[in-house]
């Protein structure tokens, strides 16, 4: 897949939808925002020409960093699931 940057327009990139309906998020954006394999994004259709991608907030952002015992337990459980999913994917 070819991703091209348009220098005359800041932060605009061109990509194509694959036969499986996938798109490539350019490396520069992935690295800057720390999108990794398994990062969850929310897609919102703004109109027929625009979509908005938002990162699903991490539990630490929702509950505050280890704010209380229940949040810590939830974070720990979620992290175990993420690690397990990563192991299955490799």
C-alpha positions in Angstrom: 0.0 0.0 0.0 1.4 3.4 -0.9 0.9 6.3 1.5 1.9 9.7 0.2 2.2 12.9 2.1 1.0 16.1 0.5 3.6 18.8 1.7 1.3 21.7 0.7 -1.3 20.6 3.2 0.0 20.0 6.7 -0.9 16.6 8.2 -2.7 15.4 5.1 -1.9 12.0 3.7 -3.2 9.8 0.9 -3.8 6.1 1.3 -6.0 3.5 -0.3 -8.6 1.1 1.1 -7.5 -2.5 0.6 -9.7 -5.3 -0.7 -10.3 -6.3 2.9 -11.5 -2.7 3.7 -8.3 -1.8 5.6 -6.3 1.4 5.5 -2.8 2.2 6.5 -2.2 4.9 9.1 1.1 6.5 8.1 4.1 5.6 10.2 4.7 9.2 11.2 1.2 9.4 12.8 1.5 6.0 14.4 4.8 6.8 16.0 3.8 10.3 17.1 0.6 9.1 18.8 2.0 5.7 19.9 -0.5 3.7 18.0 0.6 0.1 18.3 -0.8 -3.2 17.1 -4.1 -3.7 18.9 -4.7 0.0 19.6 -8.4 0.6 19.6 -9.9 3.4 17.6 -13.4 4.8 17.4 -14.6 5.7 13.8 -17.2 8.5 13.5 -18.7 9.4 10.1 -18.9 13.2 9.9 -20.2 13.3 6.4 -19.8 11.4 3.1 -16.2 12.7 2.7 -14.9 12.8 6.3 -14.4 10.3 9.1 -12.9 11.0 12.5 -10.6 8.5 14.2 -10.3 8.7 18.0 -8.4 6.5 20.4 -10.4 4.5 22.8 -9.4 6.0 26.2 -7.2 3.8 28.3 -8.6 2.7 31.7 -6.0 4.8 33.4 -7.3 7.9 31.7 -10.9 7.1 32.7 -10.2 6.2 36.3 -7.1 8.2 36.9 -3.8 6.5 37.3 -4.4 3.7 39.9 -6.9 6.0 41.6 -8.6 3.4 43.7 -8.5 -0.4 44.3 -11.3 -1.2 41.8 -9.7 0.8 39.1 -6.4 -0.9 39.8 -8.0 -4.3 39.6 -9.8 -3.4 36.3 -6.5 -2.1 34.8 -4.7 -5.3 35.8 -7.4 -7.5 34.3 -7.4 -5.5 31.1 -3.6 -5.6 30.8 -3.6 -9.4 31.2 -6.1 -9.6 28.3 -3.9 -7.4 26.2 -0.8 -9.4 26.8 -2.7 -12.6 26.1 -4.0 -11.2 22.8 -0.5 -10.1 21.8 0.9 -13.5 22.5 -1.8 -15.2 20.4 -1.2 -12.7 17.5 2.5 -13.6 17.2 
